[in-house]
Amino acid sequence: ITVAKITDLNEYRWKNRILLLFAPDSSHDDYVAAQRQLEQHKAGVEERHLLVFSLFQQGESMHGEASLEPEFVSDLWKTYDANDNRLTTVLIGKDGGEKLRQTGSMDLKEIFRRIDAMPMRRAEMREAQEK
């Protein structure tokens, strides 16, 4: 397992949107359901420049195939004040600001809708149509 040397989400600013999935562990029902949604809508996730971070209270936190350092993970839990017992989903825009927060089950359609309403995303969609 590779360890991702990420110490700050700011390195993605202006390049990617970020989806933080905070869960008690990787077998938590709402987390498993969220992963299933993300898998089913992989193309939509990619075209929206969305990076997904899975952040657990117990077990290995991941970004893609890489595990994340515990200090970085605990900083994110504190920064975003995530719920210990439920899935907390936080969408961060390319500007680094929090755009949406969901507690309990994740609603990917709502996340996509929120992203697609952002001015930067609308510009990306226009550029894609012009190609």
KAFENZI-V783520 format. One record per run of one state. SS is the DSSP state (H for helix, E for strand, - for the rest). FROM is the first residue (numbers start at 0). TO is the last residue. Records with the same first field share a line. If there is no record, write none. Layout:
# KAFENZI-V783520
SS = FROM-TO + FROM-TO
This chain:
# KAFENZI-V783520
- = 0-1 + 4-7 + 12-15 + 23-27 + 40-40 + 47-48 + 56-60 + 63-64 + 68-68 + 79-86 + 92-96 + 103-106 + 116-117 + 130-130
E = 2-3 + 16-22 + 49-55 + 61-62 + 65-67 + 87-91 + 97-102
H = 8-11 + 28-39 + 41-46 + 69-78 + 107-115 + 118-129
